[in-house]
């Protein structure tokens, strides 16, 4: 496996970190909801990544 295979997971980690920071200030969601939405974003990133690569 090359480094390129880790790009979608790294993008998802960046999205999770950003969402977590915003949620920490606002307090809109529980940690379970943050994880749920991050999984949805990871699936979308994977689908887009598979489409172009």
C-alpha positions as CSV (number, residue, x, y, z in Angstrom):
1,X,0.0,0.0,0.0
2,X,1.3,3.4,-0.9
3,X,0.9,6.7,0.9
4,X,-1.8,7.7,-1.5
5,X,-4.1,5.1,0.0
6,X,-4.0,6.9,3.3
7,X,-5.1,10.3,1.9
8,X,-8.9,9.7,2.4
9,X,-8.3,8.6,6.0
10,X,-6.1,11.6,6.7
11,X,-8.7,13.9,5.1
12,X,-11.4,12.4,7.4
13,X,-9.1,12.9,10.4
14,X,-8.8,16.6,9.5
15,X,-12.6,16.9,9.1
16,X,-13.1,15.2,12.4
17,X,-10.7,17.5,14.2
18,X,-12.3,20.6,12.7
19,X,-15.8,19.4,13.5
20,X,-14.7,18.5,17.0
21,X,-13.2,21.9,17.6
22,X,-16.3,23.7,16.4
23,X,-18.5,21.4,18.5
24,X,-16.4,21.9,21.6
25,X,-17.1,25.7,21.4
26,X,-20.8,25.4,20.4
27,X,-21.8,22.1,22.1
28,X,-24.4,21.2,19.5
29,X,-23.7,17.4,19.3
30,X,-22.6,14.6,21.5
31,X,-19.4,12.7,20.8
32,X,-21.4,9.9,19.3
33,X,-23.0,12.3,16.8
34,X,-19.6,13.8,15.9
35,X,-18.3,10.3,15.2
36,X,-21.4,9.4,13.2
37,X,-21.1,12.5,11.0
38,X,-17.4,11.9,10.6
39,X,-18.1,8.4,9.3
40,X,-20.6,9.9,6.8
41,X,-17.9,12.3,5.6
42,X,-15.3,9.4,5.4
43,X,-17.7,7.4,3.2
44,X,-18.2,10.5,0.9
45,X,-14.5,11.1,0.7
46,X,-13.9,7.4,-0.1
47,X,-16.5,7.4,-2.9
48,X,-15.0,10.6,-4.4
49,X,-11.5,9.2,-4.1
50,X,-12.5,5.9,-5.8
51,X,-14.2,7.8,-8.5
52,X,-11.0,9.7,-9.5
53,X,-8.4,7.1,-8.7
